[in-house]
């Protein structure tokens, strides 16, 4: 399983609602970066076991690392 490292949180404007959305940015081991809605991380992922779908590898999971 791949591991993605935390980079930073950024605030963006949702183009539909014009509301602010916190996005958490991660560095993928393949060199790319990706962002996840911070509310998704808080609501959907279990604490200390933050595994989600790998956005760069179909049918694989990725572990989110906060170091």
Buried (B, 14 or more C-beta within 10 A) or exposed (E): EEBBBEEEEEEEEEEEEEEEBBBBBBBBEEEEEBBBBBEEBEEEBEEEEBEBEBBBEEEEEBBBEEE
